[in-house]
Amino acid sequence: MLAYWKRQFAVAHPLVRIEGMAAEPDGRIAVHVRKGLRDANGDHWSDGIIDHVYTFRDGKVAHMEVREGTGPA
């Protein structure tokens, strides 16, 4: 998960706003986020909805999956 965020910040300035959350049938939590990216000059070049899906183990995040967003239910 740390590598994912390092890659994001290395190439752009990500802006992430939570749009909603939902429990998955298998117990994972899907956080629906609106992402925006700006390049080093501040120019906007990406926007969309993605899901960050978290698996927890012993009260801590054990895994994060990024998938095409479904948006709030």
N, C-alpha and C positions, 0 to 999 in steps of 0.2 A: 504494500500500500504506500509506503514511503517513496518508493521508486516512481510510482504513478504521479504523485504530487510534485516530486522533483522535476520530472519531465515537463509537467504542465507549466511550472514557474520558470523553467529554463528557456522556453520559447515564446511565452506570452504572459499576459497579466490576466489570469482567470477571475471572473466575477461570478459568484454562485449564490443564488437565492433559493431558499427552500420554498417549494410550492405545495408540499404536502408529504405525508408519510402513510404507509400502510403495512400491516403485518402480512407476510406471505404465508401460505398454507403450511409450509415446512418450518415456520418459526423465525425465518429471517425477517429483517426489517428493510423495506424499500423506501428510500428517501427520494422523492421526486424533486429535482432541482432544475431551475432555469439557469443555463450557463451562458455566459457571454465571454468572449475573448477579445482582448485588445493587444495589438502588437507593441513593440518597444516605443513607437511614436505616438501611441494612444489611439491609433485608428481602429475602429470596430471592424472585426472581420469574421465573427462567428456568433451564432445565437441558436438556441434550441433547448429542448427538454431532454434530460437524461435521468436515469435512475442509478443511484448508488445503493447497492443491495448489500447489507451487512449481515454477517454470521457472527454470533457471539459465543464465546466459550468462557466459562468461569467469570462472567460479568465483564469480559473485555472483548474488543473486536478481534476476531480471529481471521476474518477474511472479508475483503470488499470486492464486489463485482461491479463493473460499470456496464450498463446496457442501454439500448435505445429506450427513451422514456415513454412511459404509458400515461404519465400525468396523474394528478389526484383522482382517486376513485369517487 
